[in-house]
Amino acid sequence: MTEIWAQAALWLGLALLATLVSIFLRIATALSEIVVGTIAQLILGALLGSVARQVIDHAPCAVTVIRG
């Protein structure tokens, strides 16, 4: 349950950061969301590289099981 709340907090925090960046730089919110999301993905990918790779490796198996 804690993991869900952590993901929600991260998601909302990044949305808030993107909004503040768009206000500060006076650019479109969608553009700042793309930039902030890309930078966050780069940082989280570098920090959690091997763990994220395991999730990516198992994702197609889960989709295959769901599709039947």
N, CA, C and O of each residue as an XYZ file, in Angstrom:
272
protein
N       0.820     -1.190      0.000
C       0.000      0.000      0.000
C       0.866      1.257      0.000
O       0.508      2.268     -0.604
N       1.995      1.184      0.675
C       2.891      2.333      0.738
C       3.441      2.678     -0.634
O       3.636      3.850     -0.954
N       3.691      1.657     -1.444
C       4.227      1.891     -2.787
C       3.242      2.687     -3.643
O       3.646      3.544     -4.429
N       1.968      2.404     -3.491
C       0.945      3.124     -4.258
C       0.944      4.602     -3.876
O       0.883      5.475     -4.742
N       1.012      4.875     -2.576
C       1.020      6.261     -2.116
C       2.284      6.981     -2.549
O       2.247      8.171     -2.864
N       3.400      6.267     -2.567
C       4.654      6.878     -3.018
C       4.579      7.234     -4.496
O       5.038      8.301     -4.903
N       4.005      6.352     -5.297
C       3.857      6.640     -6.726
C       2.912      7.809     -6.953
O       3.166      8.659     -7.806
N       1.822      7.856     -6.193
C       0.876      8.964     -6.326
C       1.524     10.286     -5.924
O       1.321     11.306     -6.584
N       2.299     10.271     -4.850
C       2.981     11.488     -4.406
C       4.003     11.945     -5.437
O       4.117     13.139     -5.715
N       4.745     11.002     -6.002
C       5.718     11.342     -7.041
C       5.016     11.930     -8.257
O       5.466     12.938     -8.802
N       3.924     11.317     -8.687
C       3.174     11.759     -9.855
C       2.634     13.176     -9.648
O       2.782     14.034    -10.517
N       2.012     13.414     -8.503
C       1.464     14.744     -8.235
C       2.566     15.777     -8.020
O       2.415     16.937     -8.403
N       3.661     15.365     -7.414
C       4.791     16.276     -7.234
C       5.387     16.707     -8.560
O       5.727     17.875     -8.747
N       5.515     15.757     -9.482
C       6.038     16.102    -10.808
C       5.066     17.004    -11.566
O       5.492     17.897    -12.300
N       3.764     16.776    -11.393
C       2.776     17.642    -12.035
C       2.858     19.060    -11.478
O       2.769     20.032    -12.229
N       3.025     19.177    -10.171
C       3.178     20.496     -9.553
C       4.452     21.176    -10.037
O       4.446     22.367    -10.350
N       5.540     20.422    -10.097
C       6.803     20.971    -10.590
C       6.663     21.452    -12.034
O       7.161     22.523    -12.381
N       5.989     20.666    -12.875
C       5.798     21.060    -14.273
C       4.961     22.331    -14.376
O       5.232     23.190    -15.215
N       3.956     22.450    -13.533
C       3.125     23.652    -13.543
C       3.926     24.879    -13.119
O       3.820     25.939    -13.736
N       4.722     24.732    -12.070
C       5.532     25.864    -11.612
C       6.581     26.260    -12.650
O       6.859     27.446    -12.830
N       7.162     25.278    -13.328
C       8.138     25.572    -14.386
C       7.462     26.320    -15.526
O       8.022     27.274    -16.066
N       6.248     25.885    -15.897
C       5.555     26.558    -17.000
C       5.185     27.992    -16.635
O       5.225     28.877    -17.490
N       4.831     28.228    -15.385
C       4.518     29.590    -14.951
C       5.778     30.448    -14.933
O       5.769     31.589    -15.396
N       6.861     29.889    -14.396
C       8.111     30.640    -14.280
C       8.693     30.979    -15.650
O       9.145     32.103    -15.870
N       8.686     30.016    -16.572
C       9.274     30.230    -17.896
C       8.277     30.758    -18.931
O       8.654     31.082    -20.057
N       7.013     30.841    -18.539
C       5.943     31.310    -19.426
C       5.881     30.502    -20.724
O       5.870     31.053    -21.825
N       5.839     29.184    -20.556
C       5.685     28.278    -21.693
C       4.428     27.445    -21.465
O       3.836     27.484    -20.387
N       4.032     26.699    -22.475
C       2.841     25.866    -22.365
C       3.036     24.790    -21.297
O       4.124     24.236    -21.143
N       1.971     24.513    -20.576
C       2.042     23.506    -19.521
C       2.373     22.134    -20.087
O       3.137     21.382    -19.481
N       1.807     21.800    -21.239
C       2.074     20.495    -21.844
C       3.556     20.326    -22.170
O       4.120     19.248    -21.982
N       4.174     21.385    -22.652
C       5.603     21.318    -22.969
C       6.426     21.105    -21.703
O       7.359     20.301    -21.695
N       6.090     21.815    -20.643
C       6.840     21.636    -19.398
C       6.595     20.252    -18.800
O       7.500     19.692    -18.180
N       5.393     19.681    -18.969
C       5.129     18.327    -18.490
C       5.984     17.311    -19.229
O       6.498     16.370    -18.625
N       6.136     17.496    -20.528
C       6.975     16.590    -21.316
C       8.425     16.678    -20.862
O       9.088     15.658    -20.679
N       8.913     17.894    -20.683
C      10.313     18.081    -20.287
C      10.556     17.536    -18.881
O      11.531     16.818    -18.659
N       9.687     17.868    -17.935
C       9.853     17.390    -16.558
C       9.734     15.869    -16.508
O      10.497     15.217    -15.795
N       8.798     15.301    -17.244
C       8.646     13.847    -17.276
C       9.850     13.146    -17.865
O      10.260     12.092    -17.380
N      10.421     13.728    -18.912
C      11.609     13.140    -19.532
C      12.804     13.190    -18.589
O      13.549     12.217    -18.474
N      12.984     14.311    -17.920
C      14.094     14.437    -16.974
C      13.898     13.489    -15.785
O      14.854     12.868    -15.322
N      12.660     13.380    -15.293
C      12.385     12.467    -14.179
C      12.636     11.023    -14.583
O      13.168     10.239    -13.798
N      12.256     10.669    -15.807
C      12.499      9.311    -16.294
C      13.993      9.035    -16.398
O      14.445      7.936    -16.079
N      14.750     10.012    -16.836
C      16.200      9.854    -16.936
C      16.823      9.642    -15.556
O      17.660      8.758    -15.373
N      16.410     10.454    -14.597
C      16.965     10.344    -13.242
C      16.547      9.032    -12.585
O      17.386      8.331    -12.018
N      15.261      8.692    -12.653
C      14.797      7.452    -12.035
C      15.375      6.230    -12.734
O      15.660      5.222    -12.086
N      15.549      6.309    -14.040
C      16.163      5.197    -14.762
C      17.603      4.984    -14.362
O      18.073      3.848    -14.301
N      18.312      6.070    -14.088
C      19.706      5.945    -13.657
C      19.797      5.399    -12.236
O      20.698      4.620    -11.921
N      18.864      5.809    -11.381
C      18.898      5.354     -9.993
C      18.385      3.929     -9.822
O      18.912      3.171     -9.008
N      17.364      3.564    -10.583
C      16.727      2.258    -10.430
C      16.948      1.368    -11.643
O      16.103      0.528    -11.951
N      18.042      1.534    -12.320
C      18.285      0.863    -13.590
C      18.005     -0.620    -13.612
O      17.222     -1.070    -14.448
N      18.604     -1.398    -12.739
C      18.440     -2.846    -12.799
C      17.052     -3.276    -12.351
O      16.509     -4.247    -12.878
N      16.471     -2.574    -11.391
C      15.133     -2.921    -10.926
C      14.116     -2.645    -12.018
O      13.233     -3.466    -12.269
N      14.232     -1.495    -12.669
C      13.306     -1.149    -13.740
C      13.452     -2.114    -14.905
O      12.464     -2.435    -15.565
N      14.648     -2.573    -15.165
C      14.878     -3.516    -16.261
C      14.155     -4.830    -16.004
O      13.627     -5.433    -16.939
N      14.120     -5.284    -14.754
C      13.412     -6.513    -14.421
C      11.914     -6.352    -14.651
O      11.256     -7.277    -15.128
N      11.377     -5.197    -14.319
C       9.953     -4.952    -14.537
C       9.652     -4.945    -16.025
O       8.645     -5.508    -16.455
N      10.506     -4.321    -16.810
C      10.301     -4.268    -18.255
C      10.392     -5.658    -18.862
O       9.637     -5.981    -19.778
N      11.307     -6.488    -18.364
C      11.442     -7.843    -18.886
C      10.207     -8.687    -18.612
O       9.858     -9.542    -19.426
N       9.530     -8.466    -17.472
C       8.377     -9.280    -17.114
C       7.059     -8.700    -17.624
O       6.040     -9.390    -17.583
N       7.044     -7.484    -18.092
C       5.805     -6.856    -18.546
C       5.175     -7.583    -19.733
O       3.963     -7.799    -19.710
N       5.925     -7.978    -20.777
C       5.287     -8.693    -21.885
C       4.667    -10.014    -21.453
O       3.646    -10.421    -22.007
N       5.258    -10.687    -20.483
C       4.692    -11.941    -19.981
C       3.340    -11.684    -19.335
O       2.400    -12.454    -19.531
N       3.235    -10.613    -18.571
C       1.976    -10.287    -17.907
C       0.902     -9.943    -18.927
O      -0.255    -10.332    -18.761
N       1.266     -9.224    -19.972
C       0.293     -8.874    -21.012
C      -0.172    -10.128    -21.733
O      -1.354    -10.251    -22.052
N       0.736    -11.060    -21.995
C       0.372    -12.304    -22.661
C      -0.593    -13.105    -21.805
O      -1.549    -13.677    -22.329
N      -0.366    -13.158    -20.507
C      -1.259    -13.889    -19.610
C      -2.625    -13.226    -19.574
O      -3.644    -13.916    -19.566
N      -2.662    -11.909    -19.553
C      -3.935    -11.192    -19.499
C      -4.724    -11.392    -20.792
O      -5.939    -11.591    -20.748
N      -4.054    -11.342    -21.931
C      -4.739    -11.473    -23.219
C      -5.189    -12.898    -23.481
O      -6.075    -13.125    -24.305
N      -4.599    -13.851    -22.801
C      -5.043    -15.241    -22.903
C      -4.337    -15.968    -23.952
O      -4.596    -17.152    -24.166
